[in-house]
């Protein structure tokens, strides 16, 4: 028999506590976002389709992007038991300096079109979190203004090699003069990938509007207000601003880029230089043998060659070939702190996030980027504790198994 009693109002309030109402709509919205995918949903609601799809989309059938995300989901962790990890140290040394976490913000173009705070929000949030921020050649904030937004943090610059080489050389010199400590020499964009969402949406500078895009944009009142009441949107580092992403890249980039260009830029650049867009073992070995400071395994977020190798799959092979002491970094497909932990366990020295950062930016400007970083930090710390490791340095390949979904035919 269950003993019954008349409810005691005092006891009811011990079990039920009402949450204090928040009148800050943005803060409430961001606080309720528990994952990067939650931020993505917020971003999609608040951003016109053309701008959102530029971030969210990839090339051709978007297979490379889909496979990259799937690769991180297709892992199995192997935790150690009875290993106290109450306090974990997420900090790493990367390219001659510290980072409070094993990830930084990757270079992204057109950023102020996503949300008007753009690179200033990204650089400021990165500086506050103690992680590096990377400015793209196709960024919409100047090198000098990024430095002003992150005066004491680590700023990196991503460089495309232009048909007019002097433009590239000039950008490298400006970034060096502004105190940027690392240059990402990008090699996977001799021509533009076929980004079909952008073509269908008329995504360009200036925007190529259709009735459909206007109707989609009109309900986003906050986006329009920001767009119309802030400085004109243009590339901060380039004088050419007209056309779609593909047209701009094809007009500016040079398909004859070679190792000779890398040698020239390396001679010109006084800081650390890493090569971004490496997609096979042989090139990884050659670059490390040449003495570059690091390589980034990347397929440009799936935005260039569709069906390209998955960087996360390539990572263990490259680490085995170039040695555990080489600075091998990885991007593409990272949407959870556990993805970052897995990459570090398999030998990466660092990781970079692109879309995850932009989802936060679109969801809430600087506060949204802060939220992205906070979500990833929490996921990294929790994953490390559950694995029984107290520092990133304790992560080893034995902690992770990559489950195979795509097996090459013999």
C-alpha positions in Angstrom: 0.0 0.0 0.0 1.2 3.5 -0.9 0.9 6.0 1.9 -1.0 9.1 0.8 -1.0 12.6 2.3 -2.5 16.0 1.6 0.1 18.0 -0.5 2.1 20.5 1.5 2.5 23.8 -0.4 6.0 24.3 1.2 7.2 20.9 -0.1 5.8 21.6 -3.6 8.0 24.7 -3.9 11.0 22.7 -2.8 10.5 20.5 -5.9 9.4 23.2 -8.4 11.4 26.3 -9.0 10.4 28.9 -11.6 13.0 30.1 -14.0 13.6 33.8 -13.9 12.2 35.5 -17.1 14.8 37.0 -19.4 13.9 40.2 -21.2 17.0 40.1 -23.4 15.7 38.2 -26.5 19.1 37.6 -28.0 20.6 36.3 -24.8 17.6 34.0 -24.2 17.8 32.7 -27.8 21.5 32.0 -27.6 21.4 30.5 -24.1 18.9 28.0 -25.4 21.2 26.9 -28.2 23.0 23.9 -26.8 24.8 22.7 -30.0 26.2 24.1 -33.1 23.3 22.7 -35.0 21.0 24.7 -32.7 22.9 27.8 -33.8 22.5 26.8 -37.4 18.7 26.6 -37.0 18.7 30.1 -35.5 21.0 31.4 -38.3 18.7 30.0 -41.0 15.7 31.8 -39.4 17.5 35.1 -39.2 19.5 35.3 -42.4 18.3 35.6 -46.0 18.6 32.4 -48.0 21.4 33.7 -50.3 23.7 34.6 -47.4 22.8 31.5 -45.4 23.3 29.2 -48.3 26.7 30.7 -49.1 27.8 29.6 -45.6 25.9 26.3 -45.4 26.5 25.1 -49.0 29.3 23.5 -50.8 30.3 22.5 -54.4 28.4 20.3 -56.9 26.4 17.7 -55.0 27.9 18.7 -51.7 29.3 15.1 -51.2 32.6 16.2 -49.8 31.0 18.3 -47.1 28.5 15.5 -46.2 31.2 12.9 -46.0 33.5 15.1 -43.9 30.7 15.6 -41.3 29.9 11.9 -41.4 33.5 10.9 -40.8 33.5 12.7 -37.5 30.2 11.0 -36.5 31.6 7.6 -37.5 34.1 7.4 -34.7 34.2 5.3 -31.6 35.9 6.6 -28.4 37.8 4.3 -26.0 37.7 5.9 -22.5 40.0 4.9 -19.6 38.3 4.2 -16.3 39.3 5.2 -12.8 41.5 8.0 -14.2 40.5 11.2 -12.3 40.2 14.2 -14.7 38.3 16.7 -12.6 40.1 19.7 -14.1 41.3 19.4 -17.7 43.8 21.6 -19.5 42.6 22.4 -23.1 45.5 24.7 -24.0 48.1 23.9 -26.7 51.2 25.5 -28.2 50.8 26.0 -31.9 53.1 27.7 -34.4 55.2 29.3 -31.8 52.5 30.6 -29.5 49.7 29.6 -27.1 46.0 28.8 -27.8 43.6 28.3 -24.9 41.9 25.6 -26.9 42.9 23.2 -29.7 41.0 25.1 -32.3 41.0 28.5 -34.0 38.7 30.4 -36.4 39.3 29.6 -40.1 39.3 32.2 -42.9 35.9 33.0 -44.4 34.9 35.4 -47.2 31.9 37.7 -47.6 31.6 37.6 -43.8 29.8 40.9 -43.2 27.1 39.8 -45.6 26.3 37.0 -43.2 26.0 39.5 -40.3 27.2 43.0 -40.3 29.6 42.7 -37.4 31.6 40.2 -39.6 35.3 39.7 -38.9 35.3 42.2 -36.0 33.0 39.9 -34.1 35.1 36.9 -34.9 38.4 38.5 -34.1 37.1 40.0 -30.8 35.5 36.7 -29.7 38.7 34.8 -30.6 40.8 37.3 -28.7 38.6 37.1 -25.6 38.7 33.3 -25.7 42.5 33.1 -26.3 42.4 31.4 -29.6 43.7 32.5 -33.1 41.6 34.2 -35.6 42.2 34.0 -39.4 41.3 36.8 -41.8 40.6 35.8 -45.4 41.9 37.5 -48.5 38.2 37.8 -49.4 37.4 39.2 -46.0 35.1 42.3 -45.6 37.1 43.9 -42.8 40.6 45.4 -43.3 43.7 43.8 -42.0 44.2 46.9 -39.8 40.7 46.8 -38.4 41.0 43.1 -37.5 44.1 44.0 -35.6 42.3 46.8 -33.8 39.5 44.3 -32.9 42.0 41.8 -31.5 45.0 43.9 -30.5 46.5 41.5 -28.0 45.4 38.1 -29.5 46.8 36.0 -32.3 45.8 37.0 -35.8 46.6 34.9 -38.8 46.2 35.8 -42.5 45.0 33.5 -45.3 46.5 34.4 -48.7 45.3 33.6 -52.2 47.8 33.9 -55.0 46.4 36.3 -57.6 47.1 36.7 -61.3 48.6 40.0 -60.4 51.2 38.7 -57.9 51.9 42.2 -56.6 48.4 42.3 -55.0 49.3 39.1 -53.0 52.7 40.4 -52.1 51.2 43.7 -50.9 48.6 41.9 -48.7 51.3 39.7 -47.1 53.4 42.8 -46.3 50.4 44.6 -44.8 49.5 41.6 -42.6 53.1 41.3 -41.4 53.2 45.1 -40.7 50.0 44.7 -38.6 51.6 42.0 -36.5 49.8 38.9 -37.9 52.0 36.0 -36.8 51.0 33.2 -39.3 50.2 33.1 -43.0 48.0 30.4 -44.5 49.1 29.9 -48.1 46.1 28.5 -49.8 46.6 26.0 -52.6 43.2 24.4 -53.3 41.7 27.3 -55.3 43.3 27.6 -58.7 39.8 28.0 -60.0 36.5 28.4 -58.3 34.4 25.4 -57.3 30.9 25.0 -58.7 28.8 26.3 -55.8 25.3 25.9 -57.3 23.4 27.3 -54.3 25.1 30.6 -54.9 24.2 30.6 -58.6 20.6 29.8 -57.9 20.4 32.5 -55.2 22.2 35.2 -57.2 24.7 35.5 -54.4 27.2 38.2 -55.4 28.6 41.6 -54.6 26.4 43.5 -55.2 23.6 41.0 -54.7 21.9 39.9 -57.9 18.3 40.1 -56.7 15.3 38.3 -58.1 11.7 38.4 -57.0 12.3 35.2 -55.0 15.3 36.5 -53.2 13.6 39.8 -52.4 10.6 38.0 -50.9 12.9 35.8 -48.9 14.8 38.7 -47.6 12.0 41.1 -46.7 10.9 39.3 -43.5 14.4 39.5 -42.1 14.0 43.0 -40.8 17.0 43.0 -38.5 19.3 41.9 -41.3 18.0 44.6 -43.6 18.4 47.3 -40.9 22.0 46.2 -40.2 22.8 46.0 -44.0 21.4 49.4 -44.8 22.7 51.3 -41.7 26.4 50.1 -41.7 29.3 50.9 -44.1 29.1 49.7 -47.7 29.8 46.0 -48.1 33.0 45.4 -50.1 36.1 43.4 -50.0 38.5 45.1 -47.6 41.7 43.8 -49.2 40.7 43.8 -52.9 39.6 46.6 -55.3 37.5 44.3 -57.5 34.1 43.7 -55.9 31.6 42.9 -58.7 30.3 39.4 -59.5 29.5 36.0 -58.0 32.0 34.2 -55.8 33.0 32.0 -58.7 33.4 35.0 -61.1 35.5 36.9 -58.6 37.7 33.9 -57.8 38.2 33.0 -61.5 39.1 36.6 -62.3 41.6 37.0 -59.5 43.1 33.5 -58.9 45.8 32.0 -61.1 45.6 28.4 -62.2 49.4 28.4 -62.8 50.1 28.7 -59.0 53.1 26.4 -58.2 55.8 25.6 -55.7 57.8 28.6 -57.0 55.1 30.9 -55.7 55.3 29.2 -52.3 59.1 29.8 -52.3 58.6 33.5 -53.1 55.9 34.0 -50.4 57.9 32.2 -47.9 60.9 34.4 -48.5 58.7 37.5 -48.2 56.8 36.5 -45.1 58.7 37.0 -41.8 56.4 34.8 -39.5 55.2 31.2 -39.6 53.9 29.9 -42.9 51.5 27.0 -43.3 50.1 25.5 -46.5 46.3 25.2 -46.5 44.4 22.8 -48.7 46.7 19.7 -48.7 44.8 16.6 -49.8 47.3 13.7 -50.2 50.2 12.1 -48.4 52.8 12.7 -51.1 52.3 16.5 -51.0 52.3 16.5 -47.2 55.7 14.8 -47.2 57.1 17.1 -49.8 56.0 20.3 -48.0 57.3 19.1 -44.6 60.6 18.2 -46.3 60.7 21.7 -47.7 60.6 23.1 -44.2 57.2 24.8 -44.1 56.0 25.5 -40.6 52.9 23.4 -41.0 50.2 22.0 -43.2 46.4 22.1 -43.0 44.6 19.1 -44.3 41.5 20.6 -45.9 39.2 20.3 -48.9 38.0 23.9 -48.4 34.9 22.8 -46.5 33.8 20.8 -49.6 33.5 24.1 -51.5 36.0 23.3 -54.3 36.5 19.8 -55.6 33.5 17.7 -54.8 34.3 14.1 -53.9 37.7 15.2 -52.6 39.4 13.2 -49.8 38.0 13.6 -46.3 40.7 15.5 -44.3 39.9 13.6 -41.1 40.3 10.3 -42.9 43.6 11.4 -44.3 44.9 12.6 -41.0 46.3 9.3 -39.5 48.1 8.5 -42.8 49.8 11.8 -43.0 50.9 11.8 -39.4 52.4 8.3 -39.9 54.4 9.6 -42.9 55.6 13.0 -41.7 56.2 12.1 -38.1 54.4 13.0 -34.9 56.4 16.2 -34.5 55.3 17.8 -37.7 52.6 20.5 -37.4 49.6 18.9 -39.1 46.3 20.7 -38.7 42.9 19.8 -40.0 39.6 21.5 -40.9 36.3 20.7 -42.7 33.3 19.1 -41.1 33.9 20.1 -37.4 30.6 20.7 -35.7 31.2 19.4 -32.1 34.0 19.6 -29.6 34.2 15.8 -29.7 35.3 16.1 -33.3 38.2 18.3 -32.2 39.2 15.9 -29.5 39.1 13.0 -32.0 41.3 14.9 -34.4 43.9 15.7 -31.7 43.9 12.1 -30.6 44.8 11.0 -34.1 47.8 13.3 -34.3 46.5 16.7 -35.3 48.3 19.6 -33.6 45.4 22.0 -34.2 42.0 22.3 -35.8 40.1 25.2 -37.5 36.3 25.9 -37.5 34.6 27.8 -40.3 30.8 27.1 -40.6 30.4 26.6 -36.9 31.8 30.2 -36.3 29.5 31.7 -39.0 26.4 30.0 -37.7 27.0 31.7 -34.4 27.7 35.0 -36.1 24.4 34.8 -38.1 22.5 33.7 -35.0 23.6 36.6 -32.8 26.7 38.7 -34.0 29.5 38.8 -31.5 27.5 37.2 -28.8 26.7 34.3 -31.2 30.4 33.8 -31.9 31.0 33.8 -28.1 28.3 31.1 -27.8 29.9 29.0 -30.5 33.2 29.0 -28.7 31.5 28.3 -25.3 29.6 25.3 -26.8 32.8 23.8 -28.3 34.8 24.5 -25.1 32.1 22.7 -23.0 32.1 19.7 -25.4 35.9 19.4 -25.5 36.1 19.5 -21.7 33.3 17.0 -21.2 34.7 14.6 -23.8 38.2 14.8 -22.2 36.8 14.1 -18.7 34.8 11.2 -20.0 37.9 9.8 -21.7 39.9 10.2 -18.5 42.6 12.6 -19.9 43.6 15.7 -18.1 45.4 17.5 -21.0 45.3 17.6 -24.8 48.8 16.1 -24.8 47.5 12.9 -23.1 45.2 12.2 -26.1 46.5 9.2 -28.2 45.4 7.3 -31.2 44.2 4.4 -28.9 41.4 6.7 -27.7 39.7 6.7 -31.1 38.7 4.3 -33.8 37.6 5.6 -37.2 34.7 3.4 -38.3 34.7 2.8 -42.0 31.7 3.6 -44.1 33.4 4.2 -47.4 36.0 1.5 -48.2 38.1 1.9 -51.4 37.9 -1.0 -53.8 41.1 -3.0 -54.2 
